[in-house]
């Protein structure tokens, strides 16, 4: 059952989301060739804790780190490692959450590492833009199918594919709440959105086909064809008008 937030809960969601957004700014600043994904994870953990919050992902369903850091063909849920060193031309997805006074923010970005290919940059751009296509339907009265259809239609029109096995979701006191929000769907179908719901919308877009698999570590999801994947996510508060994107920071 979806959860409607009151004004106090929305305020806490805003604070948690702001910390999450600023953590991604830390990631953007430190990502470079030669850094390990474990070092990125450590820096994000320190930042979140310095802000008076805790990393939402650490220990969640047994996840062993504070952020999911996924490189190149890794779609989501990459486990940070001292052995995984970023190289020029990689693209890296950082998915992170901060829990503040019982409420969670959740956001992800895909960053280029040094100079990357034009096609990789286009994949990153299309993934981000597909979120904003979805955001046109993130308002009270629209349906989940409207949101998913907007993502998929934009992605396919640009020659890429959406991952269908993993979805966006409600977010609040629980990191994952109802409703689940796929990146595909039929306009006018699915659960209706209501004002004061808070949701995480997260297009996952593959350069090749949509097929994915989970690596033997039980977490890391990779493209089946070995091609690149990008991820973009924001926590959003639904209103009767324009959505409030809570995890944006300059």
QUINOR-V967007 format. One record per pair of residues at least 24 apart in sequence whose ideal C-beta (glycine too) atoms are under 8 Angstrom apart, sorted by the first residue. I is the first residue (numbers start at 1). GAP is how many residues later the second one is. D is the distance in whole Angstrom. If there is no record, write none. Layout:
I|GAP|D / I|GAP|D
//
This chain:
1|177|6 / 2|168|6 / 2|175|7 / 2|176|5 / 2|177|5 / 2|189|7 / 2|192|7 / 2|195|6 / 3|167|6 / 3|169|5 / 3|170|8 / 3|174|5 / 3|175|8 / 3|194|7 / 3|195|8 / 4|190|6 / 4|191|8 / 4|192|5 / 4|193|6 / 5|167|6 / 5|191|5 / 5|192|7 / 5|193|6 / 5|232|8 / 6|190|7 / 9|94|7 / 9|163|7 / 9|164|8 / 10|186|7 / 10|188|7 / 10|227|6 / 12|88|6 / 12|89|5 / 12|90|7 / 12|91|4 / 13|90|5 / 13|91|8 / 13|92|7 / 13|158|8 / 13|159|7 / 13|185|5 / 13|222|7 / 13|224|7 / 13|233|6 / 14|223|8 / 14|232|6 / 15|85|5 / 15|86|7 / 15|88|8 / 16|37|7 / 16|81|8 / 16|82|5 / 16|83|6 / 16|84|4 / 16|85|8 / 16|87|5 / 16|88|6 / 16|89|4 / 17|81|8 / 17|88|3 / 17|89|8 / 17|90|7 / 17|218|5 / 17|229|3 / 17|230|5 / 18|87|7 / 18|228|7 / 18|229|8 / 18|231|7 / 19|29|6 / 19|32|5 / 19|34|5 / 19|79|4 / 19|81|6 / 19|86|6 / 20|76|6 / 20|77|6 / 20|78|5 / 20|85|3 / 20|86|7 / 20|87|5 / 20|215|7 / 20|227|5 / 21|84|7 / 21|86|6 / 21|225|8 / 21|226|4 / 21|227|6 / 21|228|4 / 22|25|7 / 22|29|7 / 22|227|5 / 23|24|5 / 23|25|6 / 23|44|8 / 23|73|5 / 23|75|6 / 24|70|6 / 24|72|6 / 24|83|6 / 24|84|8 / 24|85|5 / 24|223|8 / 24|225|7 / 25|224|6 / 27|40|8 / 27|67|5 / 27|69|7 / 27|82|7 / 27|84|7 / 28|81|7 / 28|83|6 / 31|55|7 / 31|61|6 / 31|63|8 / 31|80|5 / 31|82|6 / 32|54|7 / 32|81|7 / 32|82|7 / 33|53|6 / 33|54|6 / 33|55|5 / 33|57|8 / 33|80|6 / 33|81|5 / 34|51|6 / 34|52|7 / 35|50|7 / 35|51|6 / 36|44|8 / 36|45|7 / 36|46|5 / 36|47|7 / 36|48|6 / 36|49|5 / 36|50|8 / 37|32|4 / 37|34|7 / 37|41|7 / 37|43|4 / 37|44|6 / 37|47|4 / 37|49|7 / 37|55|7 / 38|42|5 / 38|43|6 / 38|44|5 / 38|46|7 / 39|43|8 / 40|27|7 / 40|29|6 / 40|40|7 / 40|54|7 / 41|24|5 / 41|25|5 / 41|26|5 / 41|28|6 / 41|39|4 / 44|50|8 / 44|52|6 / 48|48|8 / 48|50|5 / 51|47|7 / 51|49|8 / 52|48|7 / 53|45|4 / 53|46|6 / 53|47|4 / 54|44|7 / 54|45|5 / 55|41|7 / 55|42|7 / 55|43|7 / 55|44|7 / 56|40|8 / 56|41|3 / 56|42|6 / 56|43|5 / 56|48|5 / 56|49|8 / 56|50|7 / 56|119|5 / 57|38|8 / 57|39|7 / 57|40|6 / 57|118|8 / 60|115|6 / 63|156|7 / 66|30|7 / 67|27|6 / 67|28|6 / 67|29|4 / 68|25|7 / 68|26|8 / 68|27|4 / 68|28|8 / 68|40|8 / 69|24|7 / 69|25|6 / 69|26|8 / 70|25|7 / 70|150|7 / 70|151|8 / 70|159|8 / 70|161|7 / 72|156|6 / 72|157|8 / 73|149|5 / 73|150|5 / 73|153|5 / 73|154|6 / 73|155|6 / 73|156|6 / 74|146|6 / 74|147|7 / 74|148|5 / 74|155|7 / 75|88|6 / 75|91|8 / 75|129|6 / 75|131|7 / 75|137|6 / 75|146|4 / 75|147|6 / 75|148|6 / 75|154|4 / 75|156|7 / 76|32|8 / 76|90|6 / 76|128|6 / 76|145|5 / 76|155|6 / 77|142|4 / 77|143|6 / 77|144|5 / 78|141|8 / 78|142|5 / 79|138|6 / 79|140|6 / 79|141|6 / 86|27|5 / 87|26|7 / 88|25|6 / 88|26|4 / 88|27|6 / 89|24|7 / 89|25|7 / 89|26|7 / 89|27|5 / 89|28|7 / 89|31|8 / 90|24|8 / 90|26|7 / 91|25|6 / 91|29|5 / 91|32|8 / 91|33|7 / 91|137|6 / 91|139|7 / 93|136|8 / 93|137|7 / 93|138|4 / 95|136|6 / 95|138|7 / 97|78|6 / 99|76|8 / 102|71|6 / 103|69|6 / 103|70|6 / 104|67|6 / 104|68|7 / 104|69|8 / 104|70|7 / 104|71|5 / 105|66|8 / 105|130|5 / 105|141|6 / 105|142|6 / 106|65|5 / 106|69|7 / 106|94|4 / 106|127|7 / 106|129|5 / 106|141|7 / 107|93|8 / 107|126|5 / 107|127|6 / 107|128|6 / 107|140|4 / 108|94|6 / 108|123|5 / 108|124|6 / 108|125|4 / 109|122|8 / 109|123|6 / 109|124|8 / 110|120|4 / 110|121|6 / 110|122|6 / 119|88|7 / 119|109|8 / 120|108|6 / 122|36|8 / 123|37|6 / 123|82|7 / 123|84|5 / 123|105|6 / 123|106|8 / 123|107|5 / 124|106|5 / 126|28|7 / 126|29|6 / 126|32|5 / 126|34|6 / 126|79|6 / 126|104|8 / 127|28|8 / 127|33|8 / 127|76|5 / 127|77|8 / 127|78|4 / 127|103|4 / 127|104|7 / 127|105|5 / 128|104|5 / 129|25|7 / 130|24|5 / 130|25|5 / 130|32|8 / 130|53|8 / 130|73|5 / 130|75|7 / 130|102|7 / 131|70|6 / 131|71|8 / 131|72|6 / 131|101|5 / 131|102|8 / 131|103|6 / 134|67|5 / 134|69|7 / 135|66|7 / 135|101|7 / 135|108|6 / 135|110|7 / 137|56|8 / 138|55|7 / 138|61|7 / 138|63|7 / 138|98|5 / 138|100|6 / 138|105|4 / 139|54|7 / 139|99|6 / 139|100|7 / 139|101|7 / 139|102|6 / 139|103|7 / 139|104|6 / 140|53|6 / 140|54|5 / 140|55|4 / 140|98|6 / 140|99|7 / 140|100|5 / 141|51|7 / 141|52|7 / 141|99|8 / 142|50|7 / 142|51|5 / 143|44|8 / 143|45|6 / 143|46|6 / 143|47|5 / 143|48|7 / 143|49|5 / 143|50|7 / 144|35|6 / 144|37|5 / 144|38|7 / 144|41|6 / 144|45|8 / 144|46|3 / 144|47|5 / 144|49|7 / 145|40|4 / 145|41|5 / 145|42|6 / 145|43|6 / 145|44|4 / 145|45|4 / 146|39|7 / 146|41|5 / 146|42|7 / 146|44|8 / 147|34|6 / 147|38|7 / 147|46|8 / 147|54|7 / 148|33|7 / 148|34|5 / 148|35|6 / 148|36|5 / 148|37|3 / 148|42|8 / 149|35|7 / 149|36|5 / 149|37|6 / 149|38|5 / 151|32|4 / 151|33|7 / 151|52|5 / 152|31|6 / 152|32|4 / 152|33|7 / 155|28|8 / 155|48|7 / 155|50|5 / 160|45|5 / 160|46|6 / 160|47|6 / 161|44|7 / 161|45|5 / 161|47|7 / 161|48|6 / 161|49|4 / 162|41|7 / 162|42|7 / 162|43|6 / 162|44|8 / 162|48|6 / 163|41|4 / 163|42|7 / 163|43|6 / 163|47|6 / 163|49|6 / 163|58|8 / 163|66|7 / 164|46|6 / 165|47|6 / 165|56|8 / 166|38|6 / 166|46|8 / 166|55|7 / 167|35|8 / 168|31|6 / 168|32|5 / 168|33|5 / 168|34|5 / 168|65|7 / 169|30|7 / 169|31|6 / 170|27|7 / 170|28|7 / 170|29|5 / 170|30|8 / 171|27|6 / 171|28|6 / 171|29|5 / 171|64|6 / 172|26|5 / 193|45|5 / 194|44|7 / 195|43|6 / 195|44|5 / 195|45|5 / 196|41|7 / 196|42|7 / 196|43|8 / 197|40|8 / 197|41|4 / 198|37|6 / 198|38|7 / 198|39|5 / 198|40|7 / 198|48|7 / 199|36|7 / 199|37|6 / 199|39|7 / 200|33|6 / 200|34|7 / 200|35|5 / 200|36|7 / 201|32|7 / 201|33|6 / 201|35|6 / 202|29|7 / 202|30|7 / 202|31|3 / 202|32|8 / 203|28|7 / 203|29|6 / 203|30|8 / 204|25|6 / 204|26|8 / 204|27|5 / 205|24|7 / 205|25|5 / 205|26|8
//
